[in-house]
Amino acid sequence: MRRPLGGSDRGQVSVEFLGVLPLILLVLVLLWQFVLVGYTFTLAANSADKGARAATATLDGGPGACRAAAEDDLPASWREGASTSCGTEAGLWKATVRIKVPVLFPGAGNFPWTVTGTAGAAEEG
C-alpha cells in the first residue's frame, strides 16, 4: 500500500469547516433578520386589526380606544418608535400602525424604515 505524496490528510475536514463557518453564520444571521421582518409585519397587521375593532365598540369606542387597543397589543420592544392613527372613512373605522423593524434583537436598535399595518372595521350603529 502506498502513502499519498503530501503526507496525511488528517484534519482537512476541520480546516474546511473553519473556512466555511463565517458563511454559515452570515446565512443564519440573515435568516433571523428575515424572521424579525416577517414578525414585525404580523405584529403591525394584528395590532391595527385590534385597534379598528376596539374603535367600533358602542360604549367605549372611538379614536382613544383604537389607539389604546393597538398599542396595548404590541410587545414592549416594538412599542418604541411605533405610531398609531385611527379615523373614520365612509362608515368604516380605519387603524394604521407603523412599527420600526428591529436589528437582530428587539430593543437593541431599529432600521430606519417602518412596516405599516392597516385594518378596517364597519362602524356599529
C-alpha positions in Angstrom: 0.0 0.0 0.0 1.4 3.4 -1.0 1.1 6.5 1.1 -0.1 9.7 -0.6 2.5 12.2 -1.6 1.8 15.2 0.6 1.5 13.4 3.8 -1.6 12.7 5.7 -4.9 14.5 5.1 -5.9 14.3 8.8 -7.6 17.5 10.0 -8.7 18.5 6.5 -12.4 18.5 7.4 -11.7 20.8 10.4 -9.9 23.3 8.3 -12.6 23.3 5.6 -15.3 23.7 8.3 -13.4 26.7 9.8 -13.2 28.2 6.3 -17.0 27.9 5.7 -18.1 28.8 9.2 -18.3 32.6 8.6 -20.6 31.9 5.6 -22.8 29.7 7.7 -23.0 32.3 10.4 -23.9 35.0 7.9 -26.7 32.9 6.4 -28.1 32.3 9.9 -28.0 36.0 10.8 -29.7 36.9 7.6 -32.4 34.3 8.1 -33.0 35.5 11.6 -33.3 39.1 10.4 -35.9 38.0 7.8 -37.9 36.3 10.5 -37.9 39.5 12.5 -39.1 41.5 9.5 -41.9 39.0 8.9 -42.9 39.0 12.6 -42.9 42.8 12.5 -45.4 42.7 9.6 -47.5 40.3 11.6 -47.5 42.5 14.7 -48.4 45.6 12.7 -51.3 43.9 11.0 -52.7 42.3 14.1 -52.3 45.5 16.2 -54.1 47.5 13.5 -56.9 44.9 13.5 -57.4 45.1 17.2 -57.4 48.8 17.1 -60.0 49.0 14.4 -62.3 46.5 16.2 -61.9 48.4 19.5 -62.9 51.7 17.8 -66.3 50.1 16.8 -67.3 49.2 20.3 -70.6 51.0 21.1 -69.8 52.1 24.7 -66.0 52.8 24.8 -65.2 53.1 21.1 -63.6 55.9 19.2 -60.1 57.0 18.4 -58.9 56.7 22.0 -60.0 53.1 22.3 -58.5 52.4 18.9 -55.0 53.7 19.9 -55.1 52.1 23.3 -56.0 48.7 21.9 -53.5 48.9 19.1 -50.6 49.9 21.3 -51.5 47.5 24.1 -51.2 44.6 21.8 -47.6 45.4 20.8 -44.7 43.8 22.8 -42.7 46.4 24.8 -39.7 46.2 22.5 -41.7 47.1 19.4 -43.6 50.0 21.1 -40.6 52.3 20.8 -40.9 54.2 17.6 -44.4 52.8 16.9 -47.1 55.2 15.8 -50.9 54.6 15.5 -53.5 56.6 13.7 -57.2 56.0 13.8 -60.1 57.6 12.0 -63.4 57.1 10.1 -63.9 56.9 6.4 -67.3 56.3 4.9 -68.7 54.4 7.8 -65.5 52.4 8.3 -63.1 52.8 11.2 -59.5 52.6 9.8 -56.5 51.9 12.0 -52.9 52.3 10.8 -50.0 51.1 12.8 -46.4 51.8 11.8 -43.6 49.9 13.5 -39.8 50.2 13.1 -38.0 46.9 12.2 -35.5 45.8 14.9 -31.9 44.9 14.0 -31.2 41.3 15.1 -32.7 41.7 18.6 -35.8 43.7 19.6 -34.9 46.7 21.7 -31.2 46.7 20.6 -31.7 49.1 17.6 -34.0 49.7 14.7 -33.6 50.0 10.9 -34.6 53.5 9.5 -37.6 52.1 7.7 -41.1 51.2 9.1 -43.6 48.4 8.5 -47.2 49.5 8.1 -50.3 47.6 9.0 -53.7 48.8 8.1 -57.1 47.4 9.1 -60.7 48.5 9.0 -63.9 47.6 10.7 -67.5 48.6 10.0 -69.0 51.2 12.3 -71.7 49.8 14.5 -74.9 51.7 14.8 
